[in-house]
Amino acid sequence: MAKGPSSEMTRMLIIQIVYVFLFAFIMQSPTVYKFTDSFIPAELVRSNGTPSDIGLAIHATVYVFLVFVFSQAMASGKKN
């Protein structure tokens, strides 16, 4: 594989894509929903056990925050 800025950027992009996929896979797993259900207020969960719209919004916010923090850590690690 060719060396240079383009190949390094491609490698970093692939790593970020893999981590975003892993974050999504973990956060969308039924196990995480069951775990968080033990301490989430009842109004964030519907009677059939699925998350409410507010619960999904909080879930998405946490996901975006984790991806942001990770991408910032990757970017600062790349500069050093």
C-alpha positions in Angstrom: 0.0 0.0 0.0 1.3 3.5 -0.8 2.6 5.6 2.0 1.7 9.2 2.5 -1.0 11.6 3.8 -3.7 10.0 1.7 -3.1 6.5 2.9 -2.9 7.7 6.6 -6.2 9.6 6.2 -7.8 6.5 4.7 -6.6 4.4 7.6 -7.9 6.8 10.2 -11.2 7.1 8.4 -11.6 3.3 8.3 -10.7 3.1 12.1 -13.3 5.8 12.9 -16.0 4.0 10.8 -15.3 0.7 12.6 -15.6 2.4 16.0 -18.8 4.2 15.1 -20.2 0.9 14.0 -19.1 -0.8 17.3 -20.7 2.1 19.3 -23.9 1.7 17.4 -23.9 -2.1 17.7 -23.3 -1.9 21.5 -25.8 0.9 22.2 -28.5 -0.6 20.1 -28.2 -4.1 21.7 -31.1 -5.4 23.7 -28.7 -6.0 26.6 -28.0 -2.3 26.9 -31.7 -1.5 26.9 -32.3 -4.1 29.6 -29.4 -2.8 31.7 -30.5 0.9 31.4 -34.1 -0.1 32.1 -33.2 -0.9 35.7 -32.5 2.8 36.4 -34.3 4.8 33.8 -37.5 6.6 34.9 -40.7 4.9 33.9 -41.9 7.8 31.7 -39.0 7.1 29.3 -40.3 3.5 28.7 -43.7 2.5 27.1 -45.8 -0.1 28.8 -44.7 -2.8 26.3 -41.1 -2.2 27.2 -40.0 -0.2 24.2 -38.4 3.2 24.7 -40.5 6.3 24.3 -39.7 9.1 22.0 -37.9 11.0 24.8 -36.0 7.9 25.7 -34.9 7.5 22.1 -33.8 11.1 21.9 -31.7 10.7 25.1 -30.3 7.5 23.6 -29.3 9.2 20.4 -27.8 12.2 22.3 -25.6 9.9 24.3 -24.6 8.1 21.2 -23.7 11.3 19.4 -21.8 12.5 22.5 -19.7 9.3 22.6 -18.9 9.4 18.9 -17.9 13.1 19.3 -15.7 12.4 22.2 -14.1 9.5 20.5 -13.5 11.4 17.2 -12.0 14.3 19.2 -9.6 11.9 21.0 -8.7 10.4 17.6 -8.0 13.8 16.1 -5.9 14.9 19.1 -4.0 11.6 19.0 -3.3 12.1 15.3 -1.8 15.6 15.8 0.7 14.4 18.4 
